[in-house]
Amino acid sequence: MTPPAIPLILRATGPDRRGLLRGLLGTGLMTGLPGSTVWASGMVGPDLAGARTRMVHGVTITDPFGWLDGAALDDPQVVRLLAEFANASDRVMAPLDGLVEQLRTEADAATPPASPPAPVPDGDHSYWIQWGPGGRQLWRVHRASGERQLLLDAAEPDADGLPIGDFSAWGLSDDGATLAFATLRRPEHYDIRFKAIGTGRLLADVVHDAGVSITSEQLIWTADSRGIIFGEVDAAGRPWRARIHWLGQAQSAGPVLLTETNPAFFVEIRQTTSRQFALINTASIDTNEVWLLDRSRLQAPRLVSPRQPGRTYMVDHGGGDAIEIITNDIHPNFRIVSAPLIEPGLWREVLPPDDRAGLRWHQAFLRHLAVSDRYEGASRVRLLDRASGQWRMVTFPDAISVAGFDRWTAGPQANREIDPDRLRLGVETFAAPKALYDYDMASGKLEPLQGRPTAPAGFISERLYAAAPDGTLIPMSVFRPRGVSLRGAVLNGYGAYGIPVDPDFDPQRFSLLTRGVAYIIAHVRGGGDLGGSWHEAGRGERRAQPVEDFITCARALTDQGIVPAGRIVSTGRSAGGWLVGAALNRAPELWAGVMADVPFVDVLTGLLAPDRLLSASEVPEVGNVIADPRAFARVLGLCPYQNIPAGKLPPVYITAHLADVRIPWQGVLKYVARLRMAHPDNALVLRLDRDGNHWGPADPATAERWQAERVSFTLSALGIV
């Protein structure tokens, strides 16, 4: 390893799902808090196997738990399987119960006080969201008078007298008279409702089956304030068309603006910074096209540039007669181009691509252009002054951080005005939670808005590198206790879809560090940690590369004596669950334990089912396993469920959500059952949550307990407790 000088993530089977879950809880099949813990150490009976076989590309695939693919929670065999797992839970879990409670107390002590809100300026008012006794609240304050107004409260009653519930997106009409907001009705399906600001009353209009962008949390109005522009989802939860809903009219009467028939593409509605245009983006994992809809004229949308396989682009408009575009058309790390509004397909380069820096996000303003990128794994933000043509780099306090002005770093709609003097930025580190800053575009000064966070003493963040067999250096972000020899480490990875894994603050993590355990992110290929070229290096024919990189990082840590051999616990979420599952199969001797949250482990079954939500979208990542024998062989060799080794395995901790439409619970249960069948004496925890979705438990207390259990699991696997 070469450390350079720089310091340094259920489909509901019927209407009686909740009743059934209550019954399971009542019989002890699911125990504990909502989202029970099941430690499985009993033998899975052969009468439950129900093996199924199929021939694919001349290869016979045996699936010992194939009967689970179409099973419901009330299937007697499912109930028996859950019961068998639950029988041994008490004797395995009891020794850790006291530690879990102690760890939760430690996390509470390490959690800094909540920062005051930092309202976002927008015209005469500034807006912010905070948590109240009944959930989310939307507030605004008049910038001149200081008068505060509560616009929306999750606890306020709807027409039936029930709380409206937490809202996931909102948008105020241009005339300021009506607030649109979205609430989740079922996974991936939202209802959009409307509230009159003057009276505080809810309107009768309800838009059903709307798709809400989790990256913007913004609802887009027509400029005349008569209607909203939204994406409509199909039965599977895929946003498949864009349309308008006119207030006071039936939803079916609204015009359809665009229909996307390709199941691999999703329709997303955004808005330019100038607010002149709604953006209709229809996108797959690696291809998209954007349509401009003038919110005032509402004529047919204009296509910016037709989709081209493997090319993606994002559009913004900060005023004037040109749009700015970030695209990977000539380089996987993207470049910035501009185009005249009258001919949006005529692109002129503004910022060339860089082999070492992957552009991630941009926002166009009247006098400036803001760009964020990833430079060798680190976050950067730079600004173009349009008048001078000069670029300026923003300097952040900690090099090992995630920083930016997008939804994930600075918050939804953090920069709303077309010609601001300041840019709102967010910065988060291992040691301190996200803090908001205003960057003065004239002076270059970075001003903290909520007080500069103070990192606890005794810990250090650093960047290390592991050399892969092909000579590529794999970055690792390390958070460890200062000046002590490590007793173990948690190694996190993802490696898919071009999504980076960033440093994040978790107060529970200090419980690891104070006991001599480091937390390390392996920035493996396949993710976006070093830009688009990093993604390309771990997808398609090179889909095994993220697994090899992850194993390389683990071995480098132990070979160089940074972490003792056999003292690494791996962890991954969603596609990261595929990563750690495949790494477990390939090198079980490396791991003291494995943790996988909502893991994509029954990969082959998911990709061979064309009706699954992930099936079509995975083709650019792994190839078409149905049509291409080579892609099939590649996935078969990497599938955690199909390759469980016969040798000794470390303890395994797994979570799943019964309402997750992306990673169905059946596939996770199959994996757990097959692990148990192959290794009946292995310690295995299955955590089932009844109300959460792919993004986590619905109840914050459940999420906190889970995290404490993960730390206790890690300490137990490392022999520290």
C-alpha positions in Angstrom: 0.0 0.0 0.0 1.3 3.5 -0.9 0.0 6.2 1.4 0.7 9.5 -0.4 1.6 12.7 1.4 -1.9 14.2 1.3 -3.8 13.8 4.5 -6.4 12.6 5.0 -24.3 3.2 1.9 -41.8 -6.2 -0.2 -43.5 -5.6 -2.4 -46.9 -5.5 -0.6 -48.5 -8.8 -1.3 -52.0 -7.7 -0.3 -54.0 -5.2 1.7 -53.6 -7.2 4.9 -49.8 -6.8 5.1 -49.9 -4.8 8.4 -52.3 -7.2 10.0 -50.2 -10.1 9.0 -47.1 -8.4 10.4 -48.9 -7.7 13.7 -49.7 -11.4 13.8 -46.1 -12.4 13.2 -45.0 -10.0 16.0 -47.6 -11.5 18.3 -46.4 -15.0 17.8 -42.8 -14.1 18.3 -41.8 -14.6 14.7 -40.7 -11.0 14.5 -39.5 -9.5 17.8 -38.2 -6.3 19.3 -38.9 -2.9 17.9 -40.8 -2.4 14.7 -38.4 -4.1 12.3 -37.5 -7.1 14.4 -34.2 -8.9 14.7 -34.0 -12.6 13.9 -30.7 -14.4 14.6 -30.8 -17.6 12.6 -28.8 -20.6 13.9 -31.2 -23.4 13.4 -31.1 -25.9 10.5 -33.4 -25.0 7.6 -35.5 -28.1 7.0 -35.1 -29.9 3.7 -38.9 -30.0 3.4 -38.8 -26.3 2.9 -36.3 -26.4 0.1 -38.7 -26.6 -2.9 -35.8 -26.7 -5.3 -36.4 -25.4 -8.8 -34.1 -25.8 -11.8 -33.9 -23.9 -15.1 -31.8 -24.1 -18.1 -30.2 -20.8 -19.2 -27.7 -20.6 -22.1 -27.1 -24.3 -21.7 -26.3 -24.0 -18.0 -28.6 -25.8 -15.5 -29.3 -23.5 -12.5 -30.5 -25.1 -9.3 -32.4 -22.8 -6.9 -33.1 -24.6 -3.6 -35.4 -21.9 -2.4 -36.9 -20.9 -5.8 -40.4 -21.3 -4.3 -39.9 -18.1 -2.4 -39.8 -16.0 -5.6 -43.6 -15.8 -5.8 -44.3 -16.3 -2.1 -46.4 -14.1 0.2 -45.7 -13.4 3.8 -48.7 -15.5 4.9 -47.5 -18.5 2.9 -47.3 -21.3 5.5 -43.8 -22.2 4.3 -42.6 -18.6 4.8 -44.1 -18.6 8.3 -42.3 -21.9 9.1 -39.1 -20.5 7.7 -39.3 -17.3 9.8 -40.2 -19.4 12.8 -37.2 -21.6 12.4 -35.0 -18.6 12.3 -36.6 -17.1 15.4 -36.2 -20.2 17.6 -32.5 -19.5 18.3 -32.7 -15.7 18.4 -32.8 -15.2 22.2 -29.8 -17.3 23.0 -27.6 -15.4 20.4 -29.0 -11.9 21.0 -29.2 -11.9 24.7 -25.5 -11.4 25.4 -25.5 -8.3 23.2 -28.7 -6.6 24.6 -26.9 -4.7 27.3 -24.1 -3.6 24.9 -26.7 -2.3 22.4 -28.3 -0.1 25.1 -24.9 1.2 26.2 -23.9 2.0 22.6 -27.1 4.0 22.1 -26.3 6.0 25.2 -22.8 6.6 23.8 -24.3 7.8 20.4 -26.6 10.2 22.2 -23.6 11.7 24.1 -21.7 12.0 20.8 -24.5 13.7 19.0 -24.0 17.5 18.9 -27.0 19.8 19.5 -29.2 20.4 16.5 -28.1 23.4 14.4 -30.5 26.2 14.0 -32.2 26.4 10.6 -30.4 28.3 7.8 -33.3 29.8 5.7 -32.8 29.8 2.0 -33.5 33.3 0.3 -36.1 33.3 -2.4 -37.6 36.7 -3.3 -39.3 38.5 -0.4 -39.0 35.5 1.8 -36.5 32.9 3.1 -37.6 29.3 3.5 -36.6 26.3 5.7 -37.8 22.9 6.8 -37.6 21.8 10.4 -38.9 18.9 12.5 -41.9 19.6 14.8 -43.7 17.3 17.2 -45.7 15.7 14.4 -43.1 15.6 11.7 -41.8 17.9 9.0 -42.7 21.6 9.0 -42.2 24.1 6.2 -41.6 27.7 7.4 -40.8 31.0 5.8 -39.7 34.4 7.1 -40.2 37.8 5.5 -36.8 39.2 4.7 -37.7 42.8 5.5 -40.1 42.5 8.4 -38.9 39.3 10.0 -42.4 37.9 10.2 -42.5 34.1 10.4 -45.2 31.9 8.9 -45.8 28.2 9.1 -46.8 27.1 5.6 -47.2 23.3 6.2 -47.1 21.0 9.1 -47.2 17.2 8.8 -49.4 17.1 11.8 -52.2 19.3 10.4 -55.4 17.4 9.5 -56.6 16.5 6.1 -60.2 16.4 5.0 -60.7 13.1 6.9 -59.3 14.6 10.1 -56.1 12.5 9.9 -52.6 14.1 9.8 -51.5 14.8 6.3 -48.1 13.1 7.1 -44.6 13.9 6.2 -44.3 15.6 2.8 -41.5 14.7 0.4 -41.6 17.6 -2.0 -43.2 21.0 -2.2 -43.6 24.0 -4.6 -45.2 27.4 -4.2 -47.2 28.8 -7.2 -45.7 31.8 -8.9 -48.5 34.1 -7.6 -47.8 32.8 -4.1 -51.4 31.8 -3.5 -51.1 28.0 -3.5 -48.7 25.5 -2.1 -48.4 22.0 -3.7 -46.9 19.2 -1.6 -46.4 15.5 -2.1 -46.9 12.7 0.4 -46.1 9.0 0.0 -49.1 6.8 -0.5 -47.2 3.6 -1.2 -43.7 2.8 -2.3 -42.7 5.0 -5.3 -46.3 6.3 -5.6 -47.0 9.8 -4.2 -50.1 11.9 -3.9 -49.8 15.7 -4.7 -52.2 17.9 -2.8 -52.7 21.6 -2.6 -53.2 24.2 0.1 -54.5 27.8 -0.2 -52.0 30.0 1.6 -54.5 32.7 2.3 -57.1 30.5 4.1 -54.9 27.7 5.2 -57.4 25.2 3.7 -56.6 22.1 1.6 -58.1 22.2 -1.9 -60.1 19.2 -3.2 -57.6 18.4 -5.9 -55.4 15.3 -5.4 -53.0 14.0 -8.0 -52.5 10.3 -7.6 -49.6 8.1 -8.7 -47.1 10.9 -9.0 -43.3 10.4 -9.1 -41.2 12.6 -6.9 -37.5 13.3 -7.6 -35.6 12.5 -4.4 -32.7 14.6 -5.7 -34.6 17.9 -5.9 -37.8 17.6 -3.7 -39.3 20.2 -6.0 -42.8 20.4 -7.5 -43.0 22.6 -10.6 -45.9 24.9 -11.4 -47.0 26.4 -14.7 -46.1 30.2 -14.8 -49.7 31.2 -14.7 -50.2 29.3 -11.4 -53.1 27.3 -12.8 -51.4 23.9 -12.7 -48.4 21.7 -12.0 -46.1 19.7 -14.3 -45.5 16.3 -12.9 -44.3 12.8 -13.7 -46.8 9.9 -13.5 -45.8 6.4 -12.4 -46.9 3.1 -13.6 -48.0 0.1 -11.5 -44.3 -0.9 -10.9 -43.5 2.6 -9.7 -41.6 3.7 -12.8 -42.3 7.4 -13.7 -43.2 6.9 -17.4 -44.9 10.1 -18.6 -44.9 13.8 -18.0 -48.2 15.7 -17.9 -50.0 18.8 -16.5 -52.7 18.8 -13.8 -55.0 21.8 -14.0 -56.4 22.9 -10.6 -60.1 22.2 -10.4 -60.1 19.6 -13.2 -59.9 15.8 -13.1 -56.4 14.4 -13.3 -57.3 12.5 -16.5 -58.2 15.8 -18.2 -54.6 17.1 -18.0 -52.5 17.0 -21.2 -49.8 14.4 -21.6 -46.5 16.2 -22.5 -44.3 13.1 -23.1 -44.6 9.3 -22.8 -41.6 7.0 -22.3 -42.3 3.5 -23.4 -38.8 2.0 -22.8 -39.0 0.3 -19.3 -35.3 1.1 -18.7 -36.0 4.8 -18.7 -37.5 7.0 -16.0 -39.2 10.4 -16.4 -38.1 13.2 -14.1 -39.3 16.7 -13.8 -37.0 19.6 -12.8 -36.8 23.3 -13.2 -34.0 25.6 -14.4 -32.5 28.1 -12.0 -34.0 30.9 -14.2 -37.4 29.3 -13.7 -38.2 29.9 -17.3 -38.2 26.2 -18.2 -39.4 23.0 -16.8 -36.9 20.2 -17.6 -38.4 16.8 -18.7 -35.6 14.4 -18.3 -36.1 10.8 -19.5 -33.1 8.7 -18.3 -31.7 5.2 -17.9 -28.5 4.4 -16.0 -26.3 5.6 -18.8 -28.4 7.4 -21.4 -30.8 10.3 -21.3 -32.4 13.2 -23.2 -33.8 16.4 -21.9 -36.8 18.4 -23.2 -37.4 22.1 -22.5 -40.9 23.2 -21.6 -41.4 27.0 -21.4 -43.5 27.4 -18.3 -45.2 30.6 -19.7 -46.0 29.4 -23.3 -46.7 25.7 -22.5 -46.1 24.8 -26.2 -44.8 21.4 -27.2 -41.5 20.6 -25.3 -38.3 21.1 -27.3 -35.7 18.4 -27.3 -32.2 19.6 -26.4 -30.4 16.7 -28.0 -31.7 13.2 -28.9 -30.6 10.3 -26.8 -27.4 8.5 -27.7 -26.5 5.2 -26.1 -23.9 5.7 -23.3 -24.2 9.5 -23.3 -25.8 11.5 -20.5 -26.2 15.2 -20.0 -27.8 17.7 -17.6 -29.2 21.1 -18.4 -29.5 24.4 -16.6 -30.4 27.9 -17.6 -29.3 31.0 -15.5 -31.0 33.6 -17.7 -30.0 35.0 -21.1 -30.0 33.3 -24.4 -28.0 30.2 -23.7 -28.2 27.0 -21.6 -25.3 25.2 -19.9 -24.9 21.5 -20.1 -22.7 19.0 -18.3 -22.1 15.9 -20.5 -19.9 12.8 -21.0 -20.2 13.0 -24.8 -16.5 12.9 -25.5 -15.0 11.8 -22.1 -16.4 9.7 -19.2 -15.4 12.4 -16.7 -17.7 14.9 -18.4 -17.2 18.4 -19.6 -19.3 21.7 -19.6 -20.7 23.1 -22.8 -23.1 25.9 -23.7 -25.8 26.1 -26.4 -28.0 28.8 -27.7 -31.7 28.5 -26.8 -32.7 28.8 -30.4 -30.4 25.9 -31.3 -29.9 23.8 -28.1 -28.2 21.0 -30.0 -25.3 23.2 -31.0 -22.7 22.7 -28.2 -19.7 24.9 -27.5 -17.1 23.8 -24.9 -16.8 25.9 -21.7 -14.8 23.6 -19.4 -12.9 20.7 -21.0 -12.8 17.2 -19.4 -10.0 16.2 -17.0 -8.6 12.7 -16.7 -8.2 13.1 -12.9 -11.4 15.0 -12.1 -15.0 13.9 -12.7 -17.6 16.6 -13.0 -20.7 15.9 -10.9 -23.1 18.8 -10.8 -23.6 22.3 -12.1 -25.9 25.3 -11.6 -26.2 28.3 -13.8 -26.7 31.8 -12.4 -26.9 35.1 -14.2 -23.3 36.2 -13.3 -21.7 32.9 -12.3 -21.6 29.2 -13.1 -21.0 26.8 -10.2 -19.5 23.3 -10.8 -18.7 20.5 -8.4 -16.4 17.6 -9.2 -14.5 14.7 -7.7 -10.8 15.1 -7.8 -9.0 11.8 -7.0 -11.8 10.9 -4.5 -12.2 14.4 -2.9 -15.0 16.9 -3.3 -14.3 20.2 -5.0 -16.4 23.3 -6.0 -15.4 26.0 -8.4 -17.0 29.1 -9.8 -16.9 30.8 -13.1 -17.2 34.6 -13.1 -18.9 35.2 -16.4 -17.7 38.8 -16.7 -14.0 38.0 -16.3 -14.0 34.5 -17.6 -12.0 33.4 -14.6 -12.5 30.2 -12.5 -12.1 30.2 -8.7 -11.7 27.1 -6.5 -13.5 27.0 -3.1 -11.3 25.9 -0.2 -12.9 23.8 2.5 -11.6 23.2 6.1 -11.2 19.4 5.8 -9.8 17.6 2.8 -11.7 14.4 3.8 -15.2 15.6 3.4 -18.2 15.7 1.1 -18.9 19.3 0.0 -21.2 20.9 -2.6 -24.3 22.9 -3.5 -26.5 20.1 -4.6 -29.5 18.5 -2.8 -27.4 15.9 -1.0 -24.8 18.3 0.4 -26.5 21.8 0.8 -30.1 20.6 0.9 -33.1 20.7 -1.5 -33.3 23.9 -3.6 -30.5 25.4 -1.6 -29.7 28.1 -4.2 -33.0 29.4 -5.7 -32.3 32.9 -6.8 -31.1 33.6 -10.3 -28.5 36.2 -9.4 -27.2 35.6 -5.9 -24.2 37.3 -4.2 -23.6 34.2 -2.1 -23.6 30.5 -2.9 -25.1 28.1 -0.3 -22.8 25.1 0.4 -22.9 22.1 2.6 -19.9 20.3 4.1 -19.9 17.0 6.0 -17.0 15.1 7.5 -16.4 11.8 9.4 -16.0 13.9 12.6 -18.7 16.5 12.3 -22.2 16.6 10.9 -23.2 18.6 7.8 -22.7 22.3 8.3 -24.0 25.0 6.0 -21.9 27.8 4.6 -22.4 30.9 2.4 -19.6 31.5 0.0 -19.3 35.2 -0.9 -18.7 35.2 -4.6 -17.0 38.6 -4.6 -14.6 38.2 -1.7 -14.1 34.4 -1.8 -14.9 34.2 1.9 -16.6 31.0 3.3 -18.9 32.0 6.1 -20.3 29.4 8.5 -24.1 29.8 9.0 -24.6 27.6 12.0 -21.3 27.9 13.9 -18.2 26.1 12.8 -18.5 22.5 13.9 -15.9 21.3 16.3 -14.5 17.8 15.7 -13.8 15.6 18.8 -10.2 15.3 19.7 -8.3 12.0 19.5 -9.4 11.0 16.0 -7.8 11.5 12.6 -9.1 11.4 9.0 -6.6 10.4 6.3 -6.4 9.1 2.7 -4.6 5.9 2.0 -4.2 4.0 -1.3 -4.1 0.3 -2.2 -2.3 -0.8 -5.4 -4.4 -3.1 -7.5 -2.7 -5.8 -9.6 -3.1 -3.7 -12.7 -1.2 -0.8 -11.0 -4.3 1.3 -10.3 -4.3 3.0 -6.9 -7.6 2.5 -5.1 -8.2 5.4 -2.6 -9.4 4.7 0.9 -10.8 7.3 3.2 -9.9 6.3 6.8 -11.3 7.5 10.1 -9.4 6.1 13.0 -8.2 6.8 16.6 -5.1 8.9 16.7 -1.9 7.4 18.0 -3.0 3.8 18.9 -2.7 0.5 17.2 -5.9 -0.7 15.6 -7.7 -3.7 16.9 -9.9 -4.0 13.7 -11.7 -2.1 11.0 -15.0 -1.8 9.3 -14.5 -1.6 5.5 -17.4 -0.1 3.5 -17.8 -0.3 -0.3 -20.4 0.2 -3.1 -18.9 0.2 -6.6 -21.9 0.6 -8.9 -23.9 3.0 -11.0 -21.3 5.7 -10.9 -22.4 6.6 -7.3 -19.6 7.7 -5.0 -19.4 6.7 -1.3 -18.7 9.9 0.7 -17.5 10.5 4.2 -20.5 11.0 6.5 -21.0 11.7 10.1 -22.4 9.0 12.4 -22.2 9.5 16.1 -22.5 5.8 16.7 -19.2 5.4 14.8 -17.2 6.9 17.7 -18.1 3.8 19.7 -15.9 1.8 17.3 -13.1 4.3 17.3 -12.9 4.6 21.1 -12.5 0.8 21.2 -9.6 0.8 18.6 -11.7 0.0 15.5 -11.3 2.2 12.3 -14.0 3.0 9.8 -12.7 2.9 6.2 -14.3 3.5 2.8 -12.9 1.6 -0.1 -13.5 3.8 -3.2 -13.6 0.9 -5.6 -14.1 1.1 -9.3 -17.7 1.0 -10.6 -18.7 3.9 -8.4 -18.3 7.6 -9.2 -15.6 8.3 -6.6 -13.1 9.5 -9.2 -15.5 10.4 -11.9 -17.1 8.7 -14.9 -14.0 6.9 -16.0 -13.9 5.2 -12.5 -17.5 4.0 -13.2 -16.6 2.7 -16.6 -13.7 0.7 -15.2 -16.1 -1.3 -13.0 -19.1 -2.0 -15.2 -20.1 -4.3 -18.1 -17.4 -6.8 -18.9 -15.4 -5.4 -16.0 -18.2 -5.8 -13.4 -16.0 -8.1 -11.3 -13.5 -5.2 -10.8 -15.2 -3.6 -7.8 -15.1 -7.0 -6.0 -11.4 -7.4 -6.8 -10.7 -3.8 -5.7 -12.5 -4.4 -2.4 -10.5 -7.5 -1.7 -7.3 -5.7 -2.7 -8.0 -2.9 -0.2 -8.6 -5.5 2.6 -5.4 -7.3 1.9 -3.4 -4.1 1.6 -4.6 -3.0 5.1 -3.5 -6.3 6.6 -0.4 -6.9 4.6 1.0 -3.5 5.6 0.1 -4.1 9.2 -2.4 -1.3 9.5 -5.1 -3.7 10.5 -4.4 -7.1 12.1 -5.1 -10.0 9.8 -8.6 -11.4 10.0 -9.9 -8.3 11.8 -11.9 -6.6 9.1 -15.7 -6.5 9.0 -17.1 -5.7 5.6 -20.2 -3.7 5.0 -22.3 -2.6 2.0 -25.7 -1.4 1.2 -28.0 -2.3 -1.8 -25.5 -2.9 -4.7 -22.9 -2.7 -2.0 -24.5 -5.8 -0.5 -23.8 -7.5 -3.8 -20.2 -6.3 -3.4 -19.6 -7.7 0.1 -21.6 -10.9 -0.7 -19.4 -11.6 -3.7 -16.2 -10.7 -1.7 -17.3 -13.1 1.1 -17.7 -15.9 -1.5 -14.3 -15.2 -3.1 -12.2 -14.6 0.0 -14.1 -15.7 3.2 -10.9 -15.9 5.2 -10.4 -12.1 5.0 -13.5 -11.2 7.0 -14.2 -11.3 10.7 -17.8 -10.4 9.8 -20.1 -9.2 7.0 -22.9 -6.7 7.2 -25.3 -6.1 4.3 -28.2 -3.7 4.3 -31.0 -4.3 1.8 -28.5 -6.3 -0.2 -28.9 -7.2 -3.9 -27.8 -10.8 -3.4 -30.2 -12.9 -5.5 -28.9 -11.1 -8.5 -29.4 -13.7 -11.2 -33.1 -14.2 -10.4 -33.7 -10.5 -10.4 -32.0 -10.0 -13.8 -33.7 -13.0 -15.4 -37.1 -11.5 -14.6 -37.8 -8.8 -17.2 -40.8 -7.5 -15.1 -38.6 -6.6 -12.1 -38.0 -2.9 -11.5 -34.2 -3.3 -11.6 -34.0 -5.8 -14.5 -34.0 -3.3 -17.4 -32.0 -0.7 -15.7 -29.2 -3.1 -14.8 -28.4 -3.9 -18.5 -25.9 -1.1 -18.9 -24.2 -2.1 -15.7 -23.8 -5.9 -16.2 -25.0 -6.6 -19.7 -28.2 -8.4 -20.9 -28.1 -11.8 -19.1 -31.2 -13.0 -21.0 -29.7 -12.4 -24.4 -26.0 -12.6 -23.9 -24.4 -15.8 -22.6 -21.2 -13.9 -21.6 -23.2 -11.5 -19.5 -25.0 -14.4 -18.0 -21.8 -16.2 -17.1 -20.4 -13.0 -15.6 -23.3 -12.5 -13.3 -23.6 -16.1 -12.4 -20.0 -16.0 -11.2 -20.6 -12.9 -9.1 -24.0 -13.7 -7.7 -23.8 -14.1 -3.9 -26.8 -16.4 -3.7 -25.4 -18.8 -6.3 -21.8 -19.1 -5.0 -21.9 -19.6 -1.2 -18.7 -21.4 -0.3 -18.5 -24.6 1.6 -15.7 -23.6 4.0 -16.1 -21.8 7.3 -17.8 -18.4 7.1 -17.7 -15.4 9.5 -20.9 -14.1 11.2 -23.3 -12.2 8.9 -25.7 -9.4 9.7 -28.4 -8.6 7.1 -31.3 -6.1 6.9 -34.4 -6.0 4.6 -37.5 -4.0 4.3 -40.9 -5.6 3.5 -42.0 -2.5 1.5 -38.8 -2.3 -0.6 -39.8 -2.5 -4.3 -36.2 -2.3 -5.5 -34.8 -5.2 -3.5 -37.8 -7.5 -2.7 -37.7 -9.3 0.6 -38.0 -12.7 -1.0 -34.5 -12.5 -2.5 -33.0 -11.5 0.8 -34.8 -14.3 2.6 -33.6 -16.8 0.0 -30.0 -15.8 0.6 -30.4 -16.1 4.4 -32.0 -19.5 4.0 -29.3 -20.8 1.7 -26.6 -19.5 4.0 -28.3 -21.3 6.9 -28.7 -24.5 4.9 -25.0 -24.5 3.9 -23.8 -23.4 7.4 -26.3 -24.3 10.0 -24.0 -23.4 12.9 -23.0 -20.0 11.6 -24.1 -16.9 13.4 -26.5 -15.0 11.2 -28.8 -12.0 12.0 -31.7 -11.1 9.7 -33.3 -7.7 10.5 -36.8 -7.2 9.0 -38.4 -3.8 9.0 -42.1 -3.7 8.3 -42.7 0.0 7.3 -39.5 1.3 5.8 -38.5 1.2 2.2 -35.2 0.9 0.3 -33.9 4.1 1.9 -34.2 2.9 5.5 -36.6 2.4 8.4 -39.5 4.7 8.6 -39.1 5.1 12.4 -35.9 7.0 13.4 -35.7 5.0 16.6 -35.6 1.8 14.7 -32.7 3.2 12.5 -30.8 4.2 15.7 -31.2 0.8 17.2 -30.1 -0.9 14.1 -27.0 1.1 14.0 -26.2 0.3 17.6 -26.7 -3.4 16.8 -24.3 -3.1 13.8 -21.6 -1.8 16.1 -22.3 -4.4 18.7 -22.2 -7.1 16.0 -18.9 -5.7 14.8 -17.3 -5.7 18.3 -18.6 -9.2 18.9 -17.2 -10.4 15.6 -13.8 -8.9 16.4 -13.8 -10.5 19.8 -13.6 -7.1 21.6 -16.7 -7.9 23.7 
